[in-house]
Amino acid sequence: MAHQQRSQGHLSPSSDTEDIVAVLVPRLAHFAGVARTEHVTRAAQEMGVPQSTLSRAMVRLEQDLGVDLFARRGRTVALTPAGRTFLSSVERALAEIGRAADEVRADADPATGKVAFGFLHTMGSETVPGLIRAFRADHPRVRFSLVQNYGEAMLERLRSGELDLCLTSPVPDAPDLVGRLLDEQKLRLVVPADHRLAGRRRVRLAEAADETFVTLEPGYGMRRIADDLCQEAGFKPRIAFEGEETETLRGLVAAGLGVALLPPPAVPRPGVVELTVTAPRAVREIGVAWLDGHPDTPPVAAFKKFLLSRRGRLLPDQGYGEHREQPSRARGDGRQ
């Protein structure tokens, strides 16, 4: 019986809220139009619907609610007290829907729309500001909603629709995501300024086998990279401190509490020396990812095209005077 009532557009008093909303929502604008004009014929003309359709919709609305919304006097109608109460809420709901429609249209506008963009913490001080500045040279009014997080958290936000694009490490390999490698970032062995290796420019990682290391916590991409590189160099690092921020680790190195494998800093930090690792090859990949099959708004499509055009030159010059390699292979799963 309940199924028959729903198929005919009527609801029993026991119907749940979702059923009521599904039936009522298409009739709210019609109700507001009739309530505003207090005349069915005039409301039908203004809304461009047949008068008979509008009359039937109002009757069914009252039946669904189980309340008289109008007092009828020929072709004119007047709101009942229940109708006035209902109209107040309906007008607020329709206004909110209108605002939501305006907002999504504005976000999709090619000139002034919005891009929800996520990136790793270590990309935030220099790389991302430089990218946005370069992009806005040709798209000066596009807006950005920026999110800094570790890699897996950003991928989940892609899946939930909170992000349009993200810079992450490594390029994800998942059936529901699309990823493109953009660049590789060389990692450095960071040592205190008075360390025995501080006078060197280059070092084999095996030369640090007897050192104490400071690292990111387990689960961070850079921690996995560091552990894998040390294993490849033939040793397991002795770890004294674990943290959540690369610059905190640099501070620990500067204080003489260990050495660290880290990406280059945005600006040189006093008290440490950054050494190029010649063996094994110490890099992490940086890529852009998005949800497969998700349609892009014009501003998102433009920014995606811009990012893909930066392959091999995504990262700023770190000032070490070395030739940047084109991206080829990757390490890490990325919280940093």
Disulfide bonds with the S-S distance in Angstrom:
none
